[in-house]
Amino acid sequence: MKGVLFDWDGVVIDSSAHHERSWEILAVEIGKPLPDGHFKAGFGKKNQIIIPGILHWADNPAEVSALADRKEEIYRALVQQSGVIILPGAKELLAALQKENIPAAVASSTPRSNLDVIFSSTGLDRFFEAVVCGDDVTNGKPAPDVFLLAASKLGIAPADCVVIEDAHAGIEAALAADMRVVAVATTNPLANLHRATAAVESLEGITPASLRSLFA
């Protein structure tokens, strides 16, 4: 193992309530219904996939983009009002990786403006040598693009990277990138994460040594 790629929402921070609430607020604003199960179905995917493919709110690219931007604007306002929770074990693992000079990168579907807001309030950006977000790739998860770009920015071969993920779309993307993936059961039950290389209830107790063991 030479590098670790972190998904963001549901892995480093607990932002699910803010994201779900932002969709609800937007639905009221535009007078559109939210299908049952939409939030779980869309978790980890770009808004450009969620809006036409899951919510069926719009197909026109300009309209989809405008709705996506508004949703994230609402999300950032909610974050600024109430903050976010750093998930158990995340900061400790990041600090341990940094201490051992193992580079880490963010590889997330979230827009960069969202990351900037949270970086400014938490200081978590000091742990990452690269940041790749949904704005940086055309094809979102489950396509492997975001992980491949993050590995490239770190200068590390995909096969030498470990991905930390919580969403099924992210697990599929990591496997498609030829990377090992540790799934965290923050969004889906542990029993449903069997496709990952390893699955854990939380990042508490996960260490650089335990990540290295995936390559044994």
Protein Blocks (a to p, Z undefined) as FASTA:
>chain_A
ZZdcddfehplpccklmmmmmmmmmmmmnopacdehklmmmgoiafklmmmmmnomafbl
klmmmmmmmmmmmmmmmmmmnopaddehklmmmmmmmmnopacddddfbdfklmmmmmmm
nommmmpcbdcdfklpmbdcfbfklmmmmmmmnopafklpccddfbfklmmmmmmnopac
dddffkbcfklmmmpmbdcfblghiafklmmmmmZZ
